[in-house]
Amino acid sequence: MRVSALTEAMTRRTLAWAGGCLLGAAALAAVYLSWLPDVTELRSSNPMTTQYVRIYVQRMLRTGNKPAVSMRWVPLEEISPNLQKAVLIAEDDRFYRHRGVDWESFEGAIRYNWSKRKFARGASTITQQVARNLFLSPSRSPMRKLKETLIARYLERELGKPRILEIYLNIAEWGEGVFGAEAASQAYFGRHASDLSVEEAVDLAMALPSPYERNPDKPASEQLLKLRELYLERMRRAGYSPEEDAGPGGQEPLEIEYTRTGEKP
């Protein structure tokens, strides 16, 4: 009887513990689902602004300058494959193999940062960058990183790779008030994003980590020139050869209407 009573008591405690865990998990799931932004509208609706655009505008207003934002949406098929490939090589070469978070790169970044005793390297995928640009901030806090990771998984589930890449290329910051591939192509090369050469695509892809310091208007350091050659070599291996590039090359720049419109935060 004693053994039976003891077993029964242990079973009740086990069931109570399991029930508590289930209730806790349900509560966390409810908070998670209620907190996540609704990304389903992004399936067919193009974002007209981002958190980074708002930050830029606010910064300009604080310094007494008039904000001038250039951001023009184009579908993915109107963005040069040269640029699409160059951006994947530079920013997220495992884009089509992960589900929003590249855990292998993330682990490598943690080890590197630990060895440097500072946050020296990130491991954000393109999907995570879309999450951050649209809904979060440049903060490097652990909470922001957690939110970025959760939203990225949600984006992957709801949108799929082509749409995520399309959004990224249309909202990425490429310089002072320059957002998106079309605006960047026109600002730096005077042509449509669909007409970018391999070299131009690589120059834009290299600017993404630091668009204010690395954009094509800035003189390239020796280190950046070596990085450019590395990316060009990777483009050649992927079948994108500058020598066979069918882009406009040395032709006169296309006559394109280029507008820059101010926006209040």
NORSUL-V414517 format. One line per field, one symbol per residue. burial: # if it has 16 or more other ideal C-beta (glycine too) atoms within 10 Angstrom, else .. A space follows every 50 residues. Layout:
burial->???
//
This chain:
burial->......................................#..#....#..# .###.##..#......########.#..##.###########..#..#.# ##..##..#.............##############........#.#### ######..#...###########################.########## ########..#..###.......#..##..##.##....#.#..#.##.. ............#..
//
